[in-house]
C-alpha cells in the first residue's frame, strides 16, 4: 500500500504543523524561592523514633515499630510503649540496653 492508496482523514493538517520548533532562545522563568530542594534536617529537629532508628541502621521502620511494642526501646530512660513519639538525636535512645550510634550516611551501590 502506498501513500496514494491510503484513505485521507477528515479535517486536513493541523495549524502550525509546518513550522519549526521553538528555538528556546528565551531564558526560562526564574524559580520560586520555596521550590528548591528541602534543606537537610538537623539534629535539633524532632523526627519519629522509628525513622531515627532505621536511619541509624538498627532495623527497618516496621521492625522498629514491632520492637517498640515489645518494650525493647527506651527514650531518655523511659521504655516506650508506642511508636508515635518524636525525638531528636540529642535524646538518649537505647535498644536492648545499648545506646544507638548516630544516623548513618546514605550509601548508594553502583553495579555494572
C-alpha positions in Angstrom: 0.0 0.0 0.0 1.4 3.4 -0.9 0.6 6.8 0.4 -1.7 7.4 -2.6 -3.8 4.3 -1.8 -4.4 5.3 1.9 -7.7 7.0 2.6 -7.5 10.6 3.8 -8.6 11.7 7.2 -11.2 14.4 7.6 -10.0 17.8 8.8 -6.8 18.3 6.9 -3.5 19.2 8.5 -3.2 20.9 11.9 -2.4 24.5 12.1 1.3 25.3 12.6 2.4 21.8 11.7 4.8 23.1 9.0 6.6 25.5 11.4 9.9 24.6 13.0 10.1 24.0 16.8 10.7 27.0 19.0 14.4 27.8 19.2 14.4 28.3 23.0 16.5 31.4 22.9 14.4 33.0 25.6 15.5 32.4 29.2 13.3 30.2 31.3 11.3 31.8 34.1 13.0 32.3 37.4 12.3 29.6 40.1 10.2 30.5 43.1 12.1 30.9 46.4 10.5 27.9 48.0 10.6 25.5 45.1 14.2 24.3 45.6 15.2 21.1 47.4 14.4 20.9 51.0 17.1 21.6 53.5 18.5 18.6 55.3 17.0 18.1 58.7 19.4 18.9 61.5 19.9 17.2 64.8 17.7 19.6 66.6 14.5 18.9 64.6 12.3 16.2 66.0 11.7 13.1 63.9 9.7 9.9 64.5 11.7 7.5 66.6 11.2 4.7 64.0 12.8 6.9 61.4 15.8 7.7 63.6 16.4 4.1 64.5 16.0 2.9 60.9 18.5 5.5 59.6 20.9 4.5 62.4 20.9 1.0 60.9 19.0 -0.8 63.8 16.2 -2.2 61.7 13.6 -1.3 59.2 10.8 1.1 60.3 8.3 -1.7 60.6 10.7 -3.8 62.6 11.5 -0.8 64.9 7.7 -0.3 65.5 7.5 -4.0 66.5 10.5 -3.7 68.8 8.9 -0.6 70.5 5.7 -2.6 71.0 7.7 -5.4 72.6 9.3 -2.8 75.0 12.9 -3.1 73.7 13.4 0.6 73.0 13.8 3.4 75.6 14.0 7.1 75.2 15.8 9.1 77.9 15.5 6.1 80.3 11.7 5.6 79.7 10.6 2.4 78.0 8.4 3.3 75.0 5.1 1.6 74.5 4.0 3.4 71.3 5.9 4.2 68.2 4.2 7.6 67.9 7.0 9.5 69.6 9.1 12.3 68.2 12.7 12.5 69.3 16.0 14.3 68.3 19.5 13.0 68.1 20.2 14.9 71.3 17.9 12.4 73.1 19.3 9.2 74.6 17.9 6.3 72.7 18.6 2.8 73.7 17.7 -0.6 72.1 18.0 -3.6 74.3 20.0 -1.5 76.8 22.6 -0.4 74.2 22.8 3.2 73.1 22.4 3.8 69.3 25.1 5.4 67.2 24.2 8.4 65.1 22.5 8.3 61.8 24.5 6.5 59.1 25.3 8.3 56.0 23.2 7.3 53.0 25.1 5.0 50.6 24.4 4.2 47.0 25.7 1.0 45.4 26.5 1.1 41.7 26.6 -2.1 39.9 27.8 -2.6 36.4 
